[in-house]
């Protein structure tokens, strides 16, 4: 299988698995059943998801990132303030995942295991990176990593709020997200002043 074939198989199997996660969980048995349901031979699952469920959930996160990017195709980030670019992108991701909220919630439990957290962190970083790239960030110095680290700190708690948000039009999630963005913006201003202070003292 070439790279495109692998991606196609991964997407198809994940999509076949999603509707059943509420009842079957993210299990090896559910993966095997979804592989057959998607029209593949059972051994294909091991070929495209060599690390098992960890690969499946990594693939789900990457698929959600692509859904987010597709939803943003007709949005001009240059017409928005920076904070609104972040807000728009993250809400687009939540919208795309809304039909599968329970499955995503169960995936969060999987990544909560200490030995799995490093990979989970990398996945969140990847999402933050894609959002900043769409937002127009071209930084290549330490600012690039700072921005993605700060955004990761917005994505995780906001996702946890989204899990339990039963309000219409995600009102609770939006209000929480707005507060988190404001807090980070204020932190950014403080850090900027702190750096300038250090530079002036050193000169």
Secondary structure by P-SEA (a helix, b strand, c coil): ccaaaaaaaaaaaaaaaccccccccccaaaaaaaaaaaccccaaaaaaccccaaaaaaaaaaaaaaaaaaaacccccccccaaaaaaaaaaaaaaaaccaaaaaaaaaaaaccccaaaaaaaaaaaaaaaaaaaaccccccaaaaaaaaaaaaaaaaaaaaaaacccccaaaaaaaaaaaaaaaaaaaaaaaaaaaaaaaaac
